[in-house]
Amino acid sequence: MRRLISMMGILFICLFTFTSVSLAQHSHGGMSTGGSMKMDTKEVL
């Protein structure tokens, strides 16, 4: 049971870091990377 909880925690941390990095990239890219931004949001969902 503890292993499952730890795995879920690691997955949550990885997901959080991935979303923060992707958001940072999008804010830097601006309107030039509008198409890739939409694709990224679809992949996340």
Secondary structure as GFF3:
##gff-version 3
##sequence-region A 1 45
A	DSSP	alpha_helix	2	29	.	.	.	ID=ss1
A	DSSP	three_ten_helix	30	33	.	.	.	ID=ss2
A	DSSP	alpha_helix	34	44	.	.	.	ID=ss3
###
